[in-house]
Amino acid sequence: MNSSDLHILIAEDEPSHALVIRRCLEREYPAACIEVVSSIHGYRDSIATATPTIALVDLNLSDGSAMELFADSAAPFTFPIVIMSSYASKQVAINAVKAGAMELVIKSPELFFSMPQLVEKTIHAWKLRLEENQAPQTPADPHS
């Protein structure tokens, strides 16, 4: 992946988490645009200015829940969103994916250090999803 084409938006209100995530991503993607915001408001302002390649969003930010982002628009998202949480139930994870998140991940030192791989995997899965949605649908053969 060409890191100069990569725009990663991190919405994280815990400064130490945001710093570690940013540093891990900068190490792997030195030419990427990596933007950090600390609130839902900051997230909305950021995506109104430029569409990110991927967004990594803490489930609970100081001014609301990341789940609100999925109710913002009836239009489908044009970029993948990964929800991060320090703890979340299986039901919260299911609800996040049903709402439109690519996945919900539990924050840990291991996750932070594997963030570049998560970004790669998510962008790849997003591209596959887009290709599947754009592929012409062929009607099922009633004789097979």
N, CA, C and O atoms as a DFTB+ gen file, in Angstrom:
576 C
 N C O
     1  1       0.851      -1.168       0.000
     2  2       0.000       0.000       0.000
     3  2       0.899       1.235       0.000
     4  3       1.837       1.336       0.791
     5  1       0.602       2.156      -0.887
     6  2       1.372       3.394      -0.977
     7  2       0.940       4.319       0.158
     8  3      -0.193       4.799       0.167
     9  1       1.823       4.569       1.100
    10  2       1.427       5.335       2.289
    11  2       1.133       6.797       1.985
    12  3       0.468       7.456       2.783
    13  1       1.602       7.326       0.866
    14  2       1.315       8.725       0.556
    15  2      -0.145       8.913       0.154
    16  3      -0.656      10.032       0.194
    17  1      -0.821       7.834      -0.233
    18  2      -2.235       7.896      -0.598
    19  2      -3.145       7.612       0.601
    20  3      -4.369       7.622       0.468
    21  1      -2.565       7.365       1.738
    22  2      -3.311       6.927       2.912
    23  2      -3.653       8.111       3.821
    24  3      -2.781       8.887       4.211
    25  1      -4.940       8.229       4.148
    26  2      -5.407       9.243       5.096
    27  2      -6.134       8.487       6.210
    28  3      -7.232       7.964       6.018
    29  1      -5.493       8.445       7.374
    30  2      -6.039       7.712       8.520
    31  2      -6.565       8.720       9.535
    32  3      -5.836       9.600       9.994
    33  1      -7.834       8.576       9.873
    34  2      -8.450       9.433      10.884
    35  2      -8.593       8.624      12.166
    36  3      -9.219       7.564      12.178
    37  1      -8.005       9.133      13.244
    38  2      -8.092       8.494      14.557
    39  2      -8.945       9.395      15.440
    40  3      -8.606      10.559      15.649
    41  1     -10.044       8.866      15.955
    42  2     -10.879       9.604      16.905
    43  2     -10.703       8.926      18.257
    44  3     -11.290       7.876      18.520
    45  1      -9.899       9.531      19.099
    46  2      -9.520       8.940      20.390
    47  2      -9.345      10.064      21.397
    48  3      -8.567      10.990      21.166
    49  1     -10.071       9.989      22.528
    50  2      -9.974      11.062      23.520
    51  2      -8.993      10.771      24.653
    52  3      -8.812      11.599      25.546
    53  1      -8.368       9.614      24.619
    54  2      -7.315       9.302      25.597
    55  2      -5.984       9.636      24.931
    56  3      -5.543       8.909      24.040
    57  1      -5.330      10.737      25.354
    58  2      -4.110      11.188      24.661
    59  2      -3.027      10.125      24.533
    60  3      -2.368      10.044      23.496
    61  1      -2.829       9.309      25.564
    62  2      -1.772       8.298      25.482
    63  2      -2.106       7.229      24.431
    64  3      -1.213       6.752      23.731
    65  1      -3.388       6.853      24.321
    66  2      -3.787       5.878      23.308
    67  2      -3.597       6.467      21.913
    68  3      -3.064       5.808      21.020
    69  1      -4.034       7.706      21.734
    70  2      -3.901       8.362      20.427
    71  2      -2.435       8.459      20.013
    72  3      -2.099       8.238      18.850
    73  1      -1.573       8.787      20.957
    74  2      -0.147       8.923      20.662
    75  2       0.473       7.589      20.237
    76  3       1.213       7.530      19.254
    77  1       0.174       6.531      20.973
    78  2       0.737       5.218      20.644
    79  2       0.227       4.746      19.288
    80  3       1.007       4.256      18.471
    81  1      -1.061       4.887      19.042
    82  2      -1.627       4.468      17.754
    83  2      -0.970       5.252      16.625
    84  3      -0.551       4.676      15.620
    85  1      -0.884       6.559      16.796
    86  2      -0.281       7.408      15.762
    87  2       1.168       7.002      15.482
    88  3       1.566       6.855      14.326
    89  1       1.946       6.825      16.539
    90  2       3.363       6.456      16.354
    91  2       3.529       5.114      15.659
    92  3       4.398       4.965      14.801
    93  1       2.709       4.140      16.020
    94  2       2.784       2.828      15.376
    95  2       2.432       2.930      13.889
    96  3       3.047       2.270      13.051
    97  1       1.452       3.749      13.577
    98  2       1.067       3.922      12.178
    99  2       2.108       4.726      11.403
   100  3       2.399       4.411      10.249
   101  1       2.669       5.758      12.027
   102  2       3.694       6.566      11.353
   103  2       4.939       5.751      11.026
   104  3       5.590       5.987      10.008
   105  1       5.263       4.809      11.873
   106  2       6.423       3.960      11.639
   107  2       6.234       3.129      10.370
   108  3       7.164       2.969       9.580
   109  1       5.032       2.608      10.186
   110  2       4.743       1.769       9.024
   111  2       4.398       2.589       7.778
   112  3       4.726       2.196       6.658
   113  1       3.744       3.716       7.981
   114  2       3.279       4.565       6.877
   115  2       3.819       5.989       7.041
   116  3       3.055       6.895       7.375
   117  1       5.108       6.201       6.814
   118  2       5.713       7.510       7.083
   119  2       5.158       8.649       6.227
   120  3       5.207       9.806       6.646
   121  1       4.637       8.351       5.052
   122  2       4.128       9.411       4.177
   123  2       2.612       9.608       4.302
   124  3       2.039      10.465       3.629
   125  1       1.972       8.824       5.152
   126  2       0.515       8.914       5.300
   127  2       0.107      10.188       6.016
   128  3       0.861      10.749       6.812
   129  1      -1.106      10.631       5.714
   130  2      -1.720      11.717       6.468
   131  2      -2.449      11.041       7.632
   132  3      -3.418      10.311       7.426
   133  1      -1.981      11.287       8.836
   134  2      -2.606      10.697      10.025
   135  2      -3.138      11.841      10.875
   136  3      -2.381      12.664      11.389
   137  1      -4.444      11.870      11.008
   138  2      -5.107      12.953      11.732
   139  2      -5.724      12.389      13.005
   140  3      -6.333      11.319      12.994
   141  1      -5.560      13.115      14.091
   142  2      -6.134      12.703      15.367
   143  2      -7.123      13.761      15.829
   144  3      -6.801      14.948      15.882
   145  1      -8.325      13.319      16.161
   146  2      -9.335      14.179      16.766
   147  2      -9.759      13.521      18.071
   148  3      -9.545      12.325      18.266
   149  1     -10.352      14.293      18.953
   150  2     -10.676      13.732      20.268
   151  2     -12.166      13.703      20.578
   152  3     -12.558      13.453      21.718
   153  1     -13.004      13.958      19.570
   154  2     -14.437      14.021      19.845
   155  2     -15.246      13.662      18.604
   156  3     -14.720      13.610      17.493
   157  1     -16.523      13.418      18.815
   158  2     -17.456      13.189      17.714
   159  2     -17.502      14.449      16.848
   160  3     -17.490      14.368      15.620
   161  1     -17.553      15.602      17.494
   162  2     -17.574      16.878      16.771
   163  2     -16.339      17.017      15.878
   164  3     -16.457      17.402      14.715
   165  1     -15.169      16.709      16.410
   166  2     -13.937      16.773      15.635
   167  2     -13.952      15.798      14.472
   168  3     -13.475      16.118      13.382
   169  1     -14.497      14.613      14.698
   170  2     -14.625      13.603      13.644
   171  2     -15.492      14.147      12.511
   172  3     -15.120      14.078      11.339
   173  1     -16.644      14.685      12.877
   174  2     -17.569      15.208      11.856
   175  2     -16.931      16.354      11.074
   176  3     -17.068      16.430       9.853
   177  1     -16.242      17.233      11.773
   178  2     -15.550      18.334      11.086
   179  2     -14.500      17.799      10.123
   180  3     -14.368      18.289       9.002
   181  1     -13.761      16.801      10.562
   182  2     -12.696      16.236       9.738
   183  2     -13.236      15.600       8.465
   184  3     -12.722      15.869       7.379
   185  1     -14.260      14.765       8.577
   186  2     -14.766      14.087       7.376
   187  2     -15.509      15.059       6.454
   188  3     -15.669      14.780       5.266
   189  1     -15.962      16.193       6.991
   190  2     -16.582      17.211       6.138
   191  2     -15.523      17.899       5.276
   192  3     -15.826      18.401       4.193
   193  1     -14.290      17.919       5.758
   194  2     -13.185      18.554       5.045
   195  2     -12.531      17.607       4.047
   196  3     -12.247      17.995       2.914
   197  1     -12.290      16.366       4.463
   198  2     -11.619      15.385       3.602
   199  2     -12.078      13.984       3.981
   200  3     -12.240      13.672       5.161
   201  1     -12.285      13.154       2.985
   202  2     -12.690      11.778       3.226
   203  2     -11.459      10.940       3.554
   204  3     -10.528      10.868       2.752
   205  1     -11.447      10.309       4.721
   206  2     -10.291       9.465       5.054
   207  2     -10.328       8.146       4.294
   208  3     -11.360       7.749       3.754
   209  1      -9.199       7.488       4.264
   210  2      -9.122       6.140       3.704
   211  2      -9.743       5.157       4.689
   212  3     -10.386       4.183       4.299
   213  1      -9.534       5.438       5.988
   214  2     -10.049       4.593       7.073
   215  2     -10.176       5.461       8.317
   216  3      -9.414       6.409       8.508
   217  1     -11.149       5.125       9.163
   218  2     -11.302       5.804      10.449
   219  2     -11.228       4.775      11.565
   220  3     -11.859       3.720      11.502
   221  1     -10.449       5.099      12.585
   222  2     -10.316       4.293      13.795
   223  2     -10.953       5.117      14.901
   224  3     -10.424       6.164      15.272
   225  1     -12.077       4.661      15.433
   226  2     -12.886       5.494      16.320
   227  2     -13.124       4.801      17.653
   228  3     -13.610       3.671      17.705
   229  1     -12.774       5.497      18.730
   230  2     -13.050       4.994      20.071
   231  2     -14.560       4.937      20.261
   232  3     -15.266       5.861      19.858
   233  1     -15.060       3.882      20.861
   234  2     -16.496       3.703      21.061
   235  2     -17.103       4.841      21.878
   236  3     -18.166       5.357      21.536
   237  1     -16.430       5.228      22.950
   238  2     -16.957       6.271      23.821
   239  2     -16.019       7.465      23.836
   240  3     -14.940       7.421      24.427
   241  1     -16.450       8.531      23.175
   242  2     -15.679       9.763      23.168
   243  2     -16.302      10.744      24.148
   244  3     -17.406      10.517      24.642
   245  1     -15.610      11.815      24.426
   246  2     -16.054      12.756      25.456
   247  2     -17.428      13.361      25.177
   248  3     -18.148      13.718      26.109
   249  1     -17.795      13.478      23.904
   250  2     -19.074      14.111      23.576
   251  2     -20.093      13.157      22.965
   252  3     -21.082      13.597      22.377
   253  1     -19.858      11.852      23.100
   254  2     -20.855      10.911      22.616
   255  2     -20.275       9.567      22.226
   256  3     -19.081       9.308      22.375
   257  1     -21.148       8.731      21.727
   258  2     -20.784       7.372      21.331
   259  2     -20.528       7.307      19.832
   260  3     -21.194       7.986      19.050
   261  1     -19.571       6.496      19.443
   262  2     -19.282       6.292      18.026
   263  2     -20.495       5.730      17.295
   264  3     -20.619       5.894      16.082
   265  1     -21.375       5.080      18.012
   266  2     -22.564       4.510      17.383
   267  2     -23.438       5.607      16.764
   268  3     -24.187       5.342      15.823
   269  1     -23.348       6.829      17.285
   270  2     -24.101       7.961      16.723
   271  2     -23.687       8.228      15.274
   272  3     -24.492       8.704      14.473
   273  1     -22.454       7.926      14.947
   274  2     -21.937       8.223      13.611
   275  2     -22.671       7.446      12.535
   276  3     -22.790       7.912      11.402
   277  1     -23.161       6.276      12.876
   278  2     -23.849       5.450      11.895
   279  2     -25.261       5.947      11.637
   280  3     -25.868       5.589      10.627
   281  1     -25.789       6.760      12.530
   282  2     -27.128       7.323      12.354
   283  2     -27.078       8.683      11.665
   284  3     -28.121       9.257      11.351
   285  1     -25.870       9.205      11.427
   286  2     -25.718      10.541      10.840
   287  2     -26.315      10.665       9.450
   288  3     -26.848      11.717       9.095
   289  1     -26.234       9.615       8.669
   290  2     -26.608       9.741       7.273
   291  2     -27.269       8.471       6.779
   292  3     -26.931       7.363       7.196
   293  1     -28.218       8.659       5.882
   294  2     -28.853       7.502       5.259
   295  2     -27.969       6.934       4.153
   296  3     -28.151       5.793       3.727
   297  1     -27.007       7.741       3.691
   298  2     -26.108       7.305       2.622
   299  2     -25.083       6.331       3.183
   300  3     -24.669       6.451       4.336
   301  1     -24.674       5.368       2.366
   302  2     -23.652       4.430       2.839
   303  2     -22.310       5.128       3.023
   304  3     -22.024       6.128       2.365
   305  1     -21.508       4.601       3.905
   306  2     -20.187       5.178       4.157
   307  2     -19.292       4.969       2.949
   308  3     -19.418       3.983       2.223
   309  1     -18.388       5.911       2.751
   310  2     -17.460       5.821       1.624
   311  2     -16.071       5.415       2.088
   312  3     -15.120       5.431       1.307
   313  1     -15.955       5.048       3.363
   314  2     -14.688       4.591       3.922
   315  2     -14.996       3.646       5.084
   316  3     -16.060       3.734       5.695
   317  1     -14.063       2.746       5.384
   318  2     -14.304       1.806       6.486
   319  2     -14.064       2.453       7.849
   320  3     -13.213       3.329       8.008
   321  1     -14.842       1.990       8.820
   322  2     -14.713       2.463      10.200
   323  2     -14.468       1.254      11.093
   324  3     -15.197       0.263      11.038
   325  1     -13.429       1.356      11.916
   326  2     -13.155       0.350      12.936
   327  2     -13.430       1.010      14.281
   328  3     -12.888       2.074      14.579
   329  1     -14.261       0.385      15.079
   330  2     -14.569       0.887      16.412
   331  2     -13.597       0.239      17.395
   332  3     -13.351      -0.966      17.344
   333  1     -13.052       1.059      18.289
   334  2     -12.124       0.571      19.315
   335  2     -12.766       0.800      20.681
   336  3     -13.454       1.797      20.898
   337  1     -12.533      -0.130      21.589
   338  2     -13.065       0.016      22.938
   339  2     -12.114      -0.635      23.929
   340  3     -11.427      -1.602      23.600
   341  1     -12.077      -0.104      25.132
   342  2     -11.273      -0.729      26.184
   343  2     -11.955      -1.996      26.679
   344  3     -11.303      -2.930      27.147
   345  1     -13.251      -2.011      26.569
   346  2     -14.038      -3.191      26.932
   347  2     -15.385      -3.052      26.243
   348  3     -15.929      -1.952      26.148
   349  1     -15.910      -4.135      25.774
   350  2     -17.224      -4.133      25.136
   351  2     -17.769      -5.545      25.162
   352  3     -17.022      -6.519      25.069
   353  1     -19.055      -5.639      25.288
   354  2     -19.699      -6.952      25.278
   355  2     -19.809      -7.464      23.844
   356  3     -19.641      -6.719      22.878
   357  1     -20.090      -8.732      23.744
   358  2     -20.283      -9.333      22.431
   359  2     -21.447      -8.651      21.717
   360  3     -21.401      -8.453      20.503
   361  1     -22.482      -8.295      22.461
   362  2     -23.651      -7.645      21.862
   363  2     -23.302      -6.270      21.309
   364  3     -23.793      -5.891      20.246
   365  1     -22.460      -5.518      22.014
   366  2     -22.031      -4.202      21.521
   367  2     -21.266      -4.376      20.213
   368  3     -21.450      -3.602      19.274
   369  1     -20.414      -5.386      20.155
   370  2     -19.648      -5.653      18.929
   371  2     -20.593      -6.013      17.783
   372  3     -20.417      -5.531      16.664
   373  1     -21.574      -6.840      18.045
   374  2     -22.551      -7.228      17.020
   375  2     -23.315      -5.996      16.543
   376  3     -23.505      -5.804      15.342
   377  1     -23.750      -5.167      17.483
   378  2     -24.484      -3.953      17.126
   379  2     -23.634      -3.007      16.286
   380  3     -24.139      -2.388      15.349
   381  1     -22.350      -2.891      16.612
   382  2     -21.451      -2.007      15.856
   383  2     -21.318      -2.487      14.415
   384  3     -21.374      -1.682      13.486
   385  1     -21.144      -3.781      14.227
   386  2     -20.996      -4.327      12.875
   387  2     -22.315      -4.208      12.113
   388  3     -22.316      -3.866      10.931
   389  1     -23.422      -4.484      12.770
   390  2     -24.728      -4.329      12.113
   391  2     -24.970      -2.879      11.699
   392  3     -25.583      -2.617      10.665
   393  1     -24.489      -1.944      12.508
   394  2     -24.682      -0.522      12.217
   395  2     -23.824      -0.054      11.050
   396  3     -24.158       0.930      10.389
   397  1     -22.712      -0.755      10.788
   398  2     -21.879      -0.364       9.658
   399  2     -20.385      -0.407       9.894
   400  3     -19.612      -0.200       8.959
   401  1     -19.958      -0.670      11.118
   402  2     -18.522      -0.772      11.389
   403  2     -17.965      -2.029      10.734
   404  3     -18.661      -3.037      10.611
   405  1     -16.719      -1.961      10.320
   406  2     -16.075      -3.159       9.779
   407  2     -15.864      -4.168      10.904
   408  3     -16.014      -5.373      10.707
   409  1     -15.512      -3.659      12.083
   410  2     -15.375      -4.515      13.262
   411  2     -15.199      -3.656      14.503
   412  3     -14.952      -2.453      14.417
   413  1     -15.330      -4.290      15.647
   414  2     -15.038      -3.657      16.925
   415  2     -13.860      -4.406      17.513
   416  3     -13.890      -5.631      17.630
   417  1     -12.817      -3.667      17.887
   418  2     -11.623      -4.287      18.464
   419  2     -11.434      -3.781      19.893
   420  3     -11.798      -2.655      20.229
   421  1     -10.862      -4.638      20.710
   422  2     -10.590      -4.279      22.101
   423  2      -9.177      -3.702      22.195
   424  3      -8.201      -4.325      21.779
   425  1      -9.100      -2.499      22.751
   426  2      -7.800      -1.823      22.871
   427  2      -6.894      -2.566      23.857
   428  3      -7.304      -2.962      24.948
   429  1      -5.654      -2.732      23.421
   430  2      -4.635      -3.380      24.244
   431  2      -3.289      -2.977      23.655
   432  3      -3.232      -2.508      22.518
   433  1      -2.205      -3.152      24.410
   434  2      -0.881      -2.863      23.831
   435  2      -0.628      -3.666      22.551
   436  3      -0.037      -3.155      21.600
   437  1      -1.073      -4.916      22.534
   438  2      -0.883      -5.746      21.344
   439  2      -1.631      -5.167      20.144
   440  3      -1.110      -5.153      19.028
   441  1      -2.853      -4.691      20.379
   442  2      -3.621      -4.091      19.290
   443  2      -2.912      -2.843      18.771
   444  3      -2.784      -2.656      17.561
   445  1      -2.456      -2.000      19.677
   446  2      -1.810      -0.759      19.252
   447  2      -0.612      -1.057      18.357
   448  3      -0.430      -0.408      17.326
   449  1       0.194      -2.022      18.740
   450  2       1.391      -2.325      17.964
   451  2       1.082      -3.066      16.660
   452  3       1.904      -3.084      15.743
   453  1      -0.102      -3.674      16.581
   454  2      -0.484      -4.343      15.332
   455  2      -1.441      -3.484      14.502
   456  3      -2.064      -3.973      13.558
   457  1      -1.552      -2.214      14.857
   458  2      -2.473      -1.316      14.155
   459  2      -2.202      -1.238      12.645
   460  3      -3.160      -1.196      11.874
   461  1      -0.945      -1.216      12.192
   462  2      -0.729      -1.203      10.731
   463  2      -1.337      -2.423      10.035
   464  3      -1.895      -2.302       8.945
   465  1      -1.231      -3.582      10.654
   466  2      -1.816      -4.781      10.063
   467  2      -3.343      -4.705      10.061
   468  3      -3.993      -5.150       9.115
   469  1      -3.908      -4.138      11.126
   470  2      -5.364      -3.959      11.187
   471  2      -5.819      -3.019      10.075
   472  3      -6.826      -3.273       9.415
   473  1      -5.085      -1.949       9.873
   474  2      -5.426      -0.987       8.815
   475  2      -5.368      -1.672       7.457
   476  3      -6.300      -1.547       6.664
   477  1      -4.288      -2.393       7.179
   478  2      -4.137      -3.118       5.894
   479  2      -5.295      -4.073       5.677
   480  3      -5.933      -4.070       4.625
   481  1      -5.557      -4.897       6.695
   482  2      -6.598      -5.921       6.598
   483  2      -7.965      -5.284       6.365
   484  3      -8.751      -5.770       5.551
   485  1      -8.244      -4.206       7.075
   486  2      -9.547      -3.554       6.964
   487  2      -9.722      -2.892       5.606
   488  3     -10.788      -3.003       5.001
   489  1      -8.701      -2.211       5.119
   490  2      -8.797      -1.572       3.804
   491  2      -8.967      -2.633       2.725
   492  3      -9.746      -2.443       1.791
   493  1      -8.254      -3.736       2.838
   494  2      -8.388      -4.826       1.872
   495  2      -9.820      -5.389       1.900
   496  3     -10.428      -5.586       0.848
   497  1     -10.346      -5.641       3.080
   498  2     -11.710      -6.167       3.213
   499  2     -12.731      -5.169       2.672
   500  3     -13.723      -5.562       2.058
   501  1     -12.488      -3.887       2.900
   502  2     -13.388      -2.842       2.410
   503  2     -13.416      -2.848       0.875
   504  3     -14.481      -2.758       0.265
   505  1     -12.230      -2.953       0.263
   506  2     -12.161      -2.980      -1.206
   507  2     -12.892      -4.200      -1.755
   508  3     -13.587      -4.105      -2.767
   509  1     -12.740      -5.331      -1.101
   510  2     -13.454      -6.534      -1.534
   511  2     -14.969      -6.344      -1.411
   512  3     -15.728      -6.754      -2.289
   513  1     -15.387      -5.729      -0.331
   514  2     -16.820      -5.475      -0.125
   515  2     -17.361      -4.569      -1.232
   516  3     -18.447      -4.808      -1.760
   517  1     -16.605      -3.534      -1.578
   518  2     -17.035      -2.624      -2.644
   519  2     -17.125      -3.354      -3.980
   520  3     -18.075      -3.151      -4.737
   521  1     -16.147      -4.197      -4.270
   522  2     -16.156      -4.966      -5.518
   523  2     -17.367      -5.888      -5.570
   524  3     -18.014      -6.007      -6.610
   525  1     -17.673      -6.534      -4.463
   526  2     -18.829      -7.436      -4.416
   527  2     -20.127      -6.667      -4.641
   528  3     -21.029      -7.146      -5.328
   529  1     -20.218      -5.472      -4.058
   530  2     -21.427      -4.667      -4.201
   531  2     -21.585      -4.103      -5.601
   532  3     -22.700      -3.802      -6.027
   533  1     -20.466      -3.954      -6.330
   534  2     -20.530      -3.399      -7.679
   535  2     -20.622      -4.479      -8.748
   536  3     -20.911      -4.178      -9.906
   537  1     -20.383      -5.719      -8.381
   538  2     -20.445      -6.818      -9.349
   539  2     -21.884      -6.992      -9.820
   540  3     -22.819      -6.933      -9.021
   541  1     -22.055      -7.207     -11.122
   542  2     -23.420      -7.428     -11.616
   543  2     -24.013      -8.692     -11.008
   544  3     -23.350      -9.724     -10.905
   545  1     -25.234      -8.589     -10.623
   546  2     -25.917      -9.734     -10.023
   547  2     -26.547     -10.558     -11.135
   548  3     -27.327     -10.037     -11.932
   549  1     -26.217     -11.826     -11.191
   550  2     -26.816     -12.708     -12.194
   551  2     -27.934     -13.488     -11.527
   552  3     -27.778     -14.006     -10.421
   553  1     -29.054     -13.561     -12.211
   554  2     -30.178     -14.299     -11.604
   555  2     -29.833     -15.778     -11.478
   556  3     -29.116     -16.339     -12.306
   557  1     -30.347     -16.382     -10.447
   558  2     -30.109     -17.818     -10.232
   559  2     -30.815     -18.606     -11.323
   560  3     -31.930     -18.277     -11.730
   561  1     -30.148     -19.646     -11.785
   562  2     -30.738     -20.521     -12.811
   563  2     -31.760     -21.420     -12.129
   564  3     -31.399     -22.224     -11.270
   565  1     -33.034     -21.294     -12.502
   566  2     -34.070     -22.111     -11.827
   567  2     -33.949     -23.603     -12.149
   568  3     -34.575     -24.435     -11.493
   569  1     -33.138     -23.941     -13.167
   570  2     -33.004     -25.339     -13.556
   571  2     -31.810     -26.026     -12.922
   572  3     -31.562     -27.201     -13.192
   573  1     -31.055     -25.309     -12.072
   574  2     -29.878     -25.967     -11.485
   575  2     -30.145     -26.445     -10.111
   576  3     -29.262     -27.020      -9.475
